[in-house]
Amino acid sequence: MTTIHSLLVGIDDYPAGVAPRLGGCLNDIAGVRRLVEGRVPVPVPRVLLDREATVEAVEHGIRERLGRAGPGDTALFWFSGHGTQRRAHGADLLIEATGHNQALVCADGPLSDKRLRVLLDGVAARGAHVVAVLDCCFSGGATRDTGLTARFAPARDEWSFAAPAAAPLSAREAAPARPAGPPGRGEVLLLAASRAYQPAHEAFFDGRPHGVFTHAVLGVVREAPPGITYREVLSAADARVQCSGGLQQPVLLPPGPGGVADLPFLTEGAARTGGAYLLRHGAAGWEVDCGAGHGLGEGVSAGAAAVEFAVVERAVPDGVPAGSVPDGAPAQAAGSVPGAATGEAPTAPGATYAEGGPASGGSPSGGLLTARTVLPDRTLVDPVGWAPAPGQVYPVVLTALNLPAATVAVGPADPWAAGPPGGLEEALGRALATAGPGGGPSPLLRSAPDPRDAGDLHFRLEVRGSAVHVLRRDGSPFVAPLPLSAPGDVRRIVDCLTHLTRWHRLRDLTPRPSPLDGLVRVEVGPWGAPSDRLLVPDGSGEIVCAYTPSGGGRGDAPEPPLLSVRLHNRSPERTLWCLLLDLTDGYASHSVLYPGHFIAPGHTGHALDGEPVRFSLPVGRPTVPGAGARDWLKLIVAECELNTVPFHLPSWAAQSAGSRMSAPDGRDGVLRFSQAPPHPGTRDLTAVTTRPYGHWTTRTLALRTVVPTP
């Protein structure tokens, strides 16, 4: 069992020259200490309170106490106190798109978020799982009216926010590659009380002051079922924070599915990969963190009822007593889900649909949820035939949606084919009838033998010898030919069509006209060139990025283009959340370039924190004259965060095609139905806004990388 090494810091009694006094931080730490000491084995936590919590003491505590954690251990840093911020300048603006640097306020001054990150990274480098919980203002940039008291201290002129410079991250190192070893080892997980530009608050609960965020987290953990993950704790705590006033937005970073965010909360166990989305009870009722920004039809209409979700049984980690299902949860069905190999259902061992699902061969009836309102970032839902427990969160999967399916038709027979096309057509029909969630029909694909019934996205299958060619309307191939000789080959064909459908739905995702249209500009220019020297699309609508001759001798390979990619918020008053996806011609999608951050009015967000983006040909594609590759940069802009899990999709047949910047493993896409592990640096924040609607928009920029012909 994991050993928890903890450093708990709480400061109420600030010196008058440092920050205003607070009232709930010591109560926070007392509650956290009871939580930690209730888990074994746990060395006595190191606790720093009030004026003993100096910058030097906190840094020493991280190095000495948390530094004892080794492989298999957990290092917990919990801070309750003031936060502060100061306007950023120079190179800091490359990584601070809000325009400010953030810091914790210790008893004698600031501990910058960058310095804190360096210290925690040092602990993680020993192989420990590092968790930082920060209940202070602006804590989402790191790494509290009684009624409500803000945990904010204005920066003093004499305070320095300087931190040791970290080694720069190269474009190649920034590619989405999973770390060695089990998820969580060598990584720092942040649970923060608020976004990087927001205050956090404390208030009275049962007559005692507490941080709103800490009180929510402790309440969630006390009522949680075995095996609850960090992601689920954050989501449930977020809902409680919103219900208590909604003046701050908790943050989880990094939230990549199947990684550190899906480890059991302060408990040993493997990352859970069962549910795609989370159901929780927010300020507006039951909601799922999947909305119009993920491809669902937006608004309140009869069509919204065509969106359905189903609860997935939470997998309990080894060593935790099983059979402890939260009150109100539907019972677990026996056996695993048919069709899991298609990526349409949970694939983790022990992950099953709720009772009433696969046994009937259709959509799950136990634990069913139907949509009543689709918002940009989430969907308000109504449980059907069961009553969830309001204090719990439930992993769910999308089982029905109100978007037009892609169509499939089988083309004319090849006289040399192994069998008539009718055989493929019948087998394809059977496969489509069981390729959806719970072993039901696929909601993404339908057969359309009549050309007049073809959808906007249409696949034509032709049998040639012992292979199937997946063709566009013009006869060009989508992918390399697929084998058709073994019994499982038809299912593999359906897998391919599902993957292609998800990729195209993501690339073509477009909302209705929005007030945000045109407010954020994607700027692509040569690396090192003046900021006003930008590449513009040619007559075909694509930005052409050309290889350049090598500086070496004759016959040396040409050099790939190095580009600067920036997102400029041109709005005079709106702080906007931005995500930049790279969709490759290998049918992959990832967000490593800009994984979802807020950009202040007039400020710029820099891809890869200002490092050059290297656009080389995919691995295995020869760098010869005339060779090329395509990328589509998909900008998603919103007033609130979107769940970024659905935007990750691996390349199809990655073993042969590859990608310039390898996409994360898994089966994710804009219309995803299963969980998958993306790049651990992606950001996935479950947001709740008190407004009935938010605005969002998209823009797609096409790039073509070419090797010029002499």
N, C-alpha and C positions, 0 to 999 in steps of 0.2 A: 504494500500500500504506500502511496506517495507520502513523503514527509513534507509538512508545510513550514517553511521558515518565513516569519512575518515581521515586518516593521510597520507599526501603527502610529500615525502622527496626528494629533489633534490640538488645535490652538484656539482658545477663546480669549485668553488674557494677553492681548497684544500690547506692547508698549505704546504709549500715546503718540510717539513720533513715528511709529511704523504703520499702524492700521487701526481702524475702529474695533472695539471689542465685539465679540460674538457670544452666543449663548448655548449653541447646540453641539459644538464640535466634540467636547469631552463626552457628552452623552452618546454621540456617534461611535466614538472609539470604544466606549464601554460595551456597547452592543456588538461591535465587530469582534472584540476580544472574546465575548461569550460564544460567538459563532465559531471562531477559530479554535478555541479550546475545547469545543464540543466535537472536534474531529481529531482522530488519532492516526498515527503518532504525531504530536505537535510539540516541538520545544517551546519553552515559555516565550511568548511573543515579546519582542523589544518594543516598548511603548515610550514615545516622546510626547510630553504634554506641555502646553503653554510655553513658558520662556526657556525651557530646556531644549525646545525644538529649533535650534539655530540652524543656519545653512550648513555649518561645519558638522554639527551633530547628525543632521539628516544624511549628508553625503557619507559620513563615516558609517552610519547605520546600514546604508545600502551596500557599501563595500564590505563591511565586516560581518553583519548579521545575514543579509540576503546572499552575500558572497559564499556562505557555507553550503548553499544549495548546489547539488550536483545533478548528474543525469538521473532522471526518474523522480526528482524532487520538484516541489512548487515553491516559488518565491513570491510572497504577497506584500506589496507596498500599498498602504491605504492612507490617504491624506484628507483630512477635513479641516478646512480653514479658508483664508482669503486667497483669491487669485488676483492677478493684475495684468495689465497690458500696456505696451508702449508702441508708438508708431515705428514701423520697420523702414529701413533705408538700405540702399545699395544692394548687395548680393542677397540679403535676407528676403527681398521682394520676389526672388525666384521661387521660393518655397512658401511664402506667406501671402497668398492671394487675397486675404482679408485686409492686408496692409498693416498688420500689427504683429509684434512679438508678444508671446504670452509667458507668464511665470507663476509659480507658486510663491506665496508670501510666507516665509518662515518668520520666526520670532524676531530676527534681526535684519530681515531684508529678503530680496527675491532669489529664488532658485529657478533659473530659466528652464523652459521646457526642453530646449536643445541640450543643456547640460544634464538634465534628468534623463533624457533619452540615452545619452552616452553612458551614464552610470548603469542604467538598467540593461543596456546592450551588453555591458561587461559581465553582468550576472548571467544573462542568457547565453553568452558565449561558452559558458561552462557546461551547457547542455540542459540547464534547468528550464522549467516552464514558468515564465515570469508574468504575473498579473499585477497591473497597476490600477487602483480605483481612486479617482480624484474627485472629491466633492468640494469644488471651489469654482469661482467664476472663470470663464474662458478655458475650462479644462479640456475641451475637445481639441484644442490646438496643441496639447502636450502629448503629448505622448501617450453668498448665499443671501417698513411696513410691518411691526410684529403683528401679526398676520404673516408677512413675508419680509425677511431681512436679506438683502443682497450680500453675498460673500465676495465683495469687491473692495479692493484697496487701490486708490489712485497711485500711479507710479510717482515716486519722488525723484527730484532732479539728480540726486547723487547716486541713484541705483544704477548699476550696470547689468545689462541683460546679456553680456558677452558670454560665449561658451566656446570650448575648444572646437576647432574646426574638425569635422569628420571627413574621412576619405571620400572623395567624390565617387558617385555611382556612375559607371559607364553604361552606355546604351545596351551593350551586350549583357552586362551583369543585371540590368534592369529587366531583362526578358523574363516572362513568367515561368520560372523553373522552381519546382518544389524543393524545399530544403531536405537534406539527408536526415534519416531517422524518423521516428514517430512524429506526427503533427504536434506542435506546441513546444518541442524541444528546440532551444536556440531562438525562440521568438518571444516578443513582448506583446501581451494583450492589454489593451486599454479599455476600461469602462469609465467614462467621464460623465459628469453631471450635466454638462451643457456643451453647446457648440463653441467653436473657438472665438466667436464674437459675442456670446451671450453671458449674462450674469447667471449664477446659480443662487438658490435661496434656501433659507432655513425657516421653519415655522413651528408652532406648537402642536404636538400630537399627544392626546391624553394628558394634557397639562404640563408636558415637558418639551423643551425645544430640541429639534433634531434637524439635520439637513434633509431637505425634501427627498433628494436622491438616495442618500444612505438609508433613510427610513423605509423607502420603497423597496430597495434591494433586500434589506434584512427581512421585511415582511414577506417578500416573494420566496426567499430561501426557506423561511420557517414553514411555509405552507406547501413547498414544492414536493412533487413525487420524486422517487429515486431516479438518478441519472439525468436530472435537468441540466441543460447545457448553459454556457455563458450567454449564447445568443438568446436563449429562451428567458433567462434571468433578466437580461437587458430589455427585451421586448415587454415582458410583464411589468418590470419596474417603470419603463417608459409610459405604459398605459396608466399606471397609478399616478405618475407625475402629472400627466395631462389631465386626469380627473381631479387632481388637487389644485388646478389653476392653469396649467399649461404654459407657464412663463419661461420654461427652459426645455431644451430638447436633448436628452441623453444620447451619448455617442458610444458606438462599439467600433474598435479599430485594432487589427484588420478583421473583417468578418467573413473571409472566404469560406464557403461551405465545404465541409469535410476536413477543415483544418482546425486551427487553434480555437476559433470561436465555437466550434461544435464539440469541444471536449466537455466532460462532466464538470460541473462547478466545484472547484476545490476538492475533487475526488479523482482517484485513479481510474482510468478507462480509456477506451479508444474513442476517436471522434465519431459522432453519429451522423449518418448520411441518409436518414429516412425520409424526411418531409421537405417539400420544396419551399413552402411558405409557412407562416405562423398565423394562427387564429388567436385573438386576444380580445378582452373587453375594454374598449376605450371610452372616451368621453361621449361618443355618438353611438355606443352600443358595440355589438360584435363586429369585428373587422378582420380582414386578411390583408397582409402587406403585398398585394398584387393589384395593380390598377391599370388605368388607360395608358400610362407610360410604359407598360409592359406588353401592350398589344390588345388589351380588352376594349370592347366598345364602351365609350364614355357616356355618362349621363344617367338619368332616371327614366326608364321606359320599360315596356314589356320585354324588349330585347335583352335587358339586363338580367332577366330571370333565366336566360339561356346560359349564364355563367354559373357553374357549380363547382364546389370543392368537397373533398371528403377527408375525414380524419385518418391519420396514419398512426398506428401504435408506436409509441416511443420505445426504442431499444434500451434495455437496462444494462449498464456496464457490468463486466465481470466483478464478482465480489459484492455486488449490491443486491439485497433480497429482492427477488422478483415477485410478481403478483400484486404489487402495490399500485393500483390504477387510481388516479384521482377521481374524486366524486364527480359524477356527471359524465364521465368519459364512456364512450361506447365500448363494449366488450371486444376482445381480440378474437379474430377468426383463426381457425386452425390452419396451419400451413402457410406457405409463402404465396406471393401473388403470381398467377400465371402471366406470361408475357413480359416478365421482368427483363428479359434479354433485349427487348426492344427499346429500353430506356423510358417506357411509358409508365413505369411503376417503381416503387422503391426497390433498390437492389442491395441494400445493406443486409447482412445476415441478421435475422430476427425482426426485420421490419416488415410489418404486415398491414393490410387494410383492416378497417374496423369490420365487425360482423355484418354480414349481408352483402359483401362485395363480391369477391371472385367466385364464391360458391354458386351464385346465381348466373354467372357469366356476363353480368351487365354492370352498370354503374353501382357503386356502393350505396346501400340504402341506410345502413347504420352510420351515424356520424355525418350525414349529408348536410351541406350548407348551400343555400341559394342566394344569389346576389339580389339586392334591392337598389343599390346605388353604386355605380362605378366612378371613382374619383381618380385624379391623375396618379396618386401614390398608393391608393389602397381601395378595397372594395368593402362596403358595408353589407353584411350578410345576415340571414336569418337561419338558425338551426331548424332542421326538419325532423321532428319525432324524437328529439332528445334535448336535454338541458345541460349545457356546459357549466362548469363551475367558474364564476366570474373572476376568481383570483388566479386561475390557471392559464397557461398557454398551451396550444395544441398544434403539433405539426400537421399540415394538411397538404394535399396535392390538388391541382386543377384537374377536374374530370370532364368538364364540358365548357365550351366557349361559343360566343356568338359572332365568330368571324367566318367568312367563307373558306371552305376547305380547298386545298389544291386538288386538281383532278389528274387522273391517270388513265391512259388508254394503251392497249396493246396493239402494235402495228402489224402490217402484213407479214406473212410467214416467209422465212428464207427457205428455199427448196432444199437446202442442205442442213436445215436445222434438225436437232435430235427429235423433235416432236412438234405437233401442230401448235400454233399460238393459242388455240382454245384451251389447251392444257395449262398454259401459263395464266391465261385469263381466269380460269376457274380457281387455280391455286392462289392467285393474287387476291381474288375476292374473299376466299376463306381467310387468308392472312389479315386482310384489312378488317374483317369482322371481329378479330380477336386482338388487334394490335393496340387498342386503347387502354386507358387505366382500368384496372380490375379485370382485364381480359375481355373488355367490351370493344365496340367498334372504335376505330381511330377517328378522333374529331378533326384531325389535320388533313386527311386524305379521303377521297371518294373516287369510285370508278366512274368514268365518263366515256363509254365506247363511241357515243355519238359526238362528232366534232362540234356540233352546234351547242352542246352542253358543257363544253370546256370552260374552265375557270380562267381567271387572270394568270395564275400560275399553273401551267399544264405540263405534264410529263408524258412523253410517248416512248413506249418500250418496244424494242425490236429484238427478236431472237435471231442471232446469227451464229450458227454452229452450236457450240456449248456455252455461249455467253449471251448476256442481255445488255443491250446498249440503251442508256437513258438519254433521250434526245429532247432538244427544244423544238419549238414549232418549225424553226428553219432547218432542222436536221442536224444542227451542231450538237456535240455531246456535252452533257453536264459534267460527267465524271468518266473515268476509265471503265471499260466494259466490266460487268459483274458476272461471275461464274454462275452457270445453271446446270449443275450436274449432280449435286447432293440434295438430300431431303430438306436441309435447312437453308438452302440458297434463296428460296422465295422470301423467307423471313428477313434475310440479309438485304434483299432488294427493298423491302418495306422499310427497314432501318435506314437505308440510304435516302429514300424518298422523304421520310420523316425529317431527317437531318437537313436535307436541302430545303424543305418547306420552312423549317424554323429559321434557317439562315436568311432566306429571302424575306420572310415576314419581318425580321429584324432590320435588314437593310432598307426595306421599303416602309418602315414604321413612320407614319406622318399623322399629326393631329389636325384637328380643324384649325382655322385661323386663330391666332393668339396674340395678345398684347406684347408677348415676348419675342415675336418674330423679328429677326434682324438685330436684336440687342447685343448678342454675343457673336463676335466675328472670329472665325478660324484663320489664323495667319501662318502661312507656310513659306519659309524662305531659306536660302542657302545658309548653312552654319557659318557663323563668323561675319556674315554680311551685315550692313546697317539694317536696323529694325524696319525701316521703311522700304527695303528692297524685298518685295514679295513675289512669289511665283503665282501666275494667274493661269486659269484654264485656257487650253487652246480651242480651236474650232469644234472639236469633238466633245468639249466640256470636261476634259481631263487635264490635270496638272501633270506634266511630263517631267520626270526626274531621271537624268541620264548619268550613267557611269562615266568616269573620266579616266584618261590614260594613266597608267601607273608611272610613278616618278623613277622607276628602276630601269633596267635594261630592256632591250627589245624582247618581246615575247612574254613579259610579265603580265599578269592578269590585271585588268582595269580595276579601279577603285569604285566601290559603291557610293552613291550620293549620301552626304551627311546633311540633314535638314534641321532647322529650328521650327518647332511647332508650338504655337501660342494661342491662348483663348483670351480675347480682350472684351471685357464687359463695357460696352459703350453707353449703358444706361446712366443717367445722372443721379439716380436715387434708389435703384433696386439692387440689393445683394442677391445674386442668383447662384443656384447650384448647377454645376456643369459636370458632365461625364463625356469623355471622348473615347469612342470605341474604334478599334482597327478591325475591319472585316476583310479577310484575305480571300484571294481567288482559290484557296484550298478549302473554302467554306468553314473557316474558323472565325471566332470573334473573341476579343479580349479587351480589357480596359487598362492595360499597364501604362499606356501613354498618359492618361489623366483619369485616375480611378474614382472620381466623384468628390468634388470640393466646392465650397462656396467662394465666389469671387466678388469682392466689394465693387461698388460703382466706380468706374474709371480705372480699375485695376486689371492686371493681366495674370492669368494662370499659365505656367510654363510646363509643357510636357516633360516628363522625366526630370522635374525640378531644374530645368534649364540645361540639361545635358543634351548633346546632339542625338538625333534619331537616325539610326543607320538603316537605310532601306536597301538591303541586299536581296538577291534572288533567293528563293527558298532552297533549303538544303537538298542536294540531289539534282538541281536544275543547272545545267552547265552554263558558265559565264562566257557565252560565245556571241559574236555579233548577231544582232537581230533578236536575241532572247529578251524576254520581258516578264513582268508580273504586274498584277493589279491589286490595289488596296482601296477600300472605301472607308474614309474617316467619318464616323457617325457622331455628330454632336447632339447631345440631349440636354436641354436647358429646362429648369423647373424652379418654382419658388420654394419648393420643399424637396427633401431628399427622396429618391426612389430606392427601392430594394434593388441592388445591383446584381444579385445572384442570377436572375434570368438572362442577363446579357452576355454570359460566357458560354462559348460553344467551341469544342475542339475541332481541329481540321478533320475532314473526311479522309479516311485512308492515310492518316498521318505518317504511317510507316513508309509510304512511297512518295507522297507529295510534299509533306512538311509545310512549314510556314516561316516567313522571315523572322518573326518573333513568335516562337512556339506558343501555341494556345494552351491553356490549362487542360488537364485531363478531365473527362466527364462528359455528360450528355445534356448540357444546359443550352438554352436558347430563349428567344423572346417569348415563345409559347411553350415553355418547358413543363414537363410533368414529373421530373425526378430531380434528386439532389446530385451534386457533383462537386469535386474539389477544384476551385479555380486557383489562380495565383494568390499566394498568401498576402500580397500587398494591396489587394483590391479593398474597396471600402463599401460597406453595405449597411446603411443606417435605416432602421425602421422608423418612419416619421409619422406623427399625427399632428394635423393642423386643426385648429378650432374653427377655421373657415369652412363653409360647406364645399367650396370648390377652390382649387388652385389653378394656376396657369402653367402650361408647359409647351415646348416646341422642339423641333428637331431641324437639323440640316445635314445633308450628306455631301461630302467632297470626294470626288474620284481622283485617284493618283495612279499613274502608270510609270513603273520603273523599267527602263530600257537599257540595253547594251548597244550603243550606236554602231552602225556599220561603217567601216572606214571608207 
